[in-house]
Amino acid sequence: MATYVIAGFLALCVVLASRSYIKKKGSCGDCHCSCPIKEEMEHSSDAHR
């Protein structure tokens, strides 16, 4: 029974890690190009400091 619990926990971790990796892959901020959205994000983060 403990084997199934551990296997289920590991499977859940793999699924969550995969979702996190896929979600971040296309997010703004992963390249060094300039765009209006990225400039706005940088401007708003500077204003909050």
N, CA and C atoms as a LAMMPS dump frame, in Angstrom:
ITEM: TIMESTEP
0
ITEM: NUMBER OF ATOMS
147
ITEM: BOX BOUNDS ff ff ff
-5.0000000000000000e+02 5.0000000000000000e+02
-5.0000000000000000e+02 5.0000000000000000e+02
-5.0000000000000000e+02 5.0000000000000000e+02
ITEM: ATOMS id mol type element x y z
1 1 1 N 0.825 -1.2 0
2 1 2 C 0 0 0
3 1 3 C 0.867 1.261 0
4 2 1 N 1.942 1.237 0.753
5 2 2 C 2.825 2.403 0.813
6 2 3 C 3.466 2.678 -0.545
7 3 1 N 3.697 1.617 -1.312
8 3 2 C 4.277 1.771 -2.644
9 3 3 C 3.338 2.568 -3.545
10 4 1 N 2.051 2.297 -3.447
11 4 2 C 1.07 3.025 -4.259
12 4 3 C 0.972 4.495 -3.846
13 5 1 N 1.091 4.748 -2.57
14 5 2 C 1.048 6.121 -2.08
15 5 3 C 2.266 6.894 -2.594
16 6 1 N 3.429 6.291 -2.506
17 6 2 C 4.649 6.945 -2.981
18 6 3 C 4.598 7.138 -4.489
19 7 1 N 4.131 6.127 -5.218
20 7 2 C 4.026 6.236 -6.675
21 7 3 C 3.03 7.336 -7.059
22 8 1 N 1.935 7.43 -6.359
23 8 2 C 0.956 8.484 -6.624
24 8 3 C 1.525 9.86 -6.337
25 9 1 N 2.259 9.989 -5.261
26 9 2 C 2.881 11.263 -4.918
27 9 3 C 3.901 11.684 -5.972
28 10 1 N 4.716 10.742 -6.415
29 10 2 C 5.704 11.042 -7.455
30 10 3 C 5.027 11.416 -8.767
31 11 1 N 3.956 10.723 -9.121
32 11 2 C 3.228 11.048 -10.348
33 11 3 C 2.63 12.447 -10.26
34 12 1 N 2.101 12.802 -9.117
35 12 2 C 1.547 14.142 -8.919
36 12 3 C 2.644 15.2 -9.051
37 13 1 N 3.802 14.939 -8.483
38 13 2 C 4.922 15.882 -8.594
39 13 3 C 5.363 16.052 -10.046
40 14 1 N 5.405 14.964 -10.792
41 14 2 C 5.801 15.038 -12.201
42 14 3 C 4.791 15.861 -12.991
43 15 1 N 3.517 15.65 -12.753
44 15 2 C 2.476 16.396 -13.467
45 15 3 C 2.562 17.882 -13.135
46 16 1 N 2.715 18.218 -11.876
47 16 2 C 2.797 19.628 -11.488
48 16 3 C 4.052 20.29 -12.037
49 17 1 N 5.165 19.58 -12.029
50 17 2 C 6.406 20.135 -12.577
51 17 3 C 6.278 20.348 -14.084
52 18 1 N 5.656 19.413 -14.771
53 18 2 C 5.468 19.547 -16.218
54 18 3 C 4.573 20.729 -16.543
55 19 1 N 3.496 20.892 -15.8
56 19 2 C 2.594 22.027 -16.028
57 19 3 C 3.306 23.348 -15.787
58 20 1 N 4.114 23.407 -14.758
59 20 2 C 4.854 24.623 -14.453
60 20 3 C 5.845 24.935 -15.561
61 21 1 N 6.541 23.927 -16.062
62 21 2 C 7.525 24.126 -17.124
63 21 3 C 6.85 24.592 -18.412
64 22 1 N 5.749 23.959 -18.766
65 22 2 C 5.034 24.329 -19.994
66 22 3 C 4.454 25.732 -19.871
67 23 1 N 3.938 26.061 -18.716
68 23 2 C 3.325 27.372 -18.509
69 23 3 C 4.354 28.493 -18.622
70 24 1 N 5.548 28.292 -18.117
71 24 2 C 6.58 29.329 -18.142
72 24 3 C 7.277 29.44 -19.485
73 25 1 N 7.169 28.427 -20.316
74 25 2 C 7.921 28.396 -21.561
75 25 3 C 7.554 29.547 -22.484
76 26 1 N 6.3 29.948 -22.534
77 26 2 C 5.89 31.002 -23.438
78 26 3 C 5.6 32.317 -22.739
79 27 1 N 6.032 32.458 -21.516
80 27 2 C 5.705 33.666 -20.775
81 27 3 C 6.582 34.835 -21.189
82 28 1 N 6.085 36.019 -20.977
83 28 2 C 6.843 37.223 -21.298
84 28 3 C 7.991 37.339 -20.303
85 29 1 N 9.159 37.653 -20.814
86 29 2 C 10.316 37.797 -19.943
87 29 3 C 11.35 36.721 -20.152
88 30 1 N 11.062 35.747 -21.028
89 30 2 C 12.034 34.682 -21.235
90 30 3 C 12.999 34.976 -22.377
91 31 1 N 12.886 36.134 -23.005
92 31 2 C 13.831 36.517 -24.047
93 31 3 C 14.298 37.95 -23.78
94 32 1 N 15.281 38.395 -24.53
95 32 2 C 15.825 39.738 -24.321
96 32 3 C 15.329 40.725 -25.366
97 33 1 N 14.212 40.43 -26.01
98 33 2 C 13.658 41.341 -27.004
99 33 3 C 12.881 42.448 -26.291
100 34 1 N 12.596 43.517 -27.009
101 34 2 C 11.837 44.604 -26.396
102 34 3 C 10.44 44.63 -26.998
103 35 1 N 9.465 44.838 -26.147
104 35 2 C 8.086 44.966 -26.602
105 35 3 C 7.36 45.878 -25.614
106 36 1 N 6.238 46.469 -25.997
107 36 2 C 5.533 47.397 -25.107
108 36 3 C 5.091 46.761 -23.791
109 37 1 N 4.697 45.504 -23.818
110 37 2 C 4.238 44.851 -22.588
111 37 3 C 5.395 44.703 -21.613
112 38 1 N 6.554 44.283 -22.124
113 38 2 C 7.718 44.104 -21.257
114 38 3 C 8.188 45.429 -20.681
115 39 1 N 8.153 46.488 -21.495
116 39 2 C 8.532 47.81 -21.003
117 39 3 C 7.577 48.277 -19.902
118 40 1 N 6.289 47.993 -20.077
119 40 2 C 5.306 48.369 -19.059
120 40 3 C 5.54 47.578 -17.771
121 41 1 N 5.882 46.315 -17.903
122 41 2 C 6.16 45.5 -16.717
123 41 3 C 7.375 46.031 -15.974
124 42 1 N 8.42 46.39 -16.703
125 42 2 C 9.623 46.928 -16.059
126 42 3 C 9.329 48.268 -15.403
127 43 1 N 8.531 49.094 -16.067
128 43 2 C 8.189 50.403 -15.52
129 43 3 C 7.366 50.259 -14.245
130 44 1 N 6.402 49.348 -14.245
131 44 2 C 5.566 49.171 -13.052
132 44 3 C 6.353 48.555 -11.908
133 45 1 N 7.311 47.681 -12.2
134 45 2 C 8.104 47.088 -11.122
135 45 3 C 9.059 48.127 -10.527
136 46 1 N 9.557 49.054 -11.341
137 46 2 C 10.412 50.128 -10.819
138 46 3 C 9.624 51.09 -9.96
139 47 1 N 8.375 51.326 -10.287
140 47 2 C 7.541 52.258 -9.538
141 47 3 C 7.178 51.708 -8.155
142 48 1 N 7.115 50.363 -8.035
143 48 2 C 6.728 49.754 -6.767
144 48 3 C 7.894 49.623 -5.798
145 49 1 N 9.094 49.909 -6.229
146 49 2 C 10.257 49.759 -5.341
147 49 3 C 10.437 50.94 -4.463
